[in-house]
Amino acid sequence: PRAEITSHSDGDSPDAGFRTFAGTVDDPDHAVDDLLVTWQYDGAEACPALAPDDNGNTTCEIFLQAGARSVSLQVEDPIGGLGVAQVDLDVQPYGDPWAEIESPVQGGIYYSDQLIEFSGTVGDESDQPGDLAVTWESSLEGALELIVEPDASGGLDDFGYLGEGEHAITLTVTNTGGNQDSASVIIDVGPPNSAPTCEILTPDSGAEFDYAELITFMATVADPDVPNDWLEATWSSHLQGELGVITPTSDGSVTLPLNDLSVGAHNVTLTVTDEQGSSCTDAVVVTVHDCSTIWYADDDSDGFGDP
């Protein structure tokens, strides 16, 4: 029988790691399904003896180590005849992969009842992203059940929960050569998120104003989890819709001066929202009058001034 290695040639310099070797065998005296093929790496069996496919083709995945190595393909016919093909290789050292964490970030605000984004990028000079082995781990909770298959550009993105406490989050990537790299970030995960609080200070509910008169809406807000200037305060009227969106000051003050409220009784609502979407509301009723026309009561009962 005859054997030929088709995937590699003598003197090739493949990178270390898992590599697939392919070959073909035939025999002028026997059918290919009567033949038995064996792959060897540096003289030791690399793949168990198997029959080739119907066309005499055979493959074997071998983990190559750096240095001078040999791979051989042996074929045996039913009466003990042998055919051997061998390639001598100069296997190159395998490079290192790399990993970067984009989220979560140190100093970020995280809650035990809110999803946390886990995103990063992995790569390697020799391996395609899909060939890399990736893990996410927490120092408190161990391996995290997240998507660990990079996209075509090496990107990773998924969401998950973490319990309260200080977590060291580690992203580890391993290439097919067995080399690893990792990136880590330390984050604090707090208790469940609390909604902000808010209170309108002025004007008082029931206050009345002339049309075009300046009305100054003032409120105070607070949040037990994040700085006050992380909040968003929205003023709105059921008659005019949104009146303004304000970022509170660091001391929690929210001020909105207006002189263009339409005539009528306005139910003015303040809605304050935190970075997780939790919110609080407070409301006052203010009435705007059109005082451009003077009306007189019908004190003499002559019919003029009757409502």
Secondary structure by P-SEA (a helix, b strand, c coil): cccccccccccccccccbbbbbbbbbbcccccccbbbbbbcccccccccccccccbbbbbbbbccccbbbbbbbbbcccbbbbbbbbbbbccbbbbbbbbbccccccbbbbccbbbbbbbbbbbcccccccbbbbbbbcccccccccccccccbbbbbcccccccccbbbbbbbcccccccbbbbbbbbbccbbbbbbbbcccccccccccccbbbbbbbbbbcccccccbbbbbbbccccccccccccccbbbbbbbccccccccbbbbbbbcccccccbbbbbbbbbcccbbbbccccccccccc
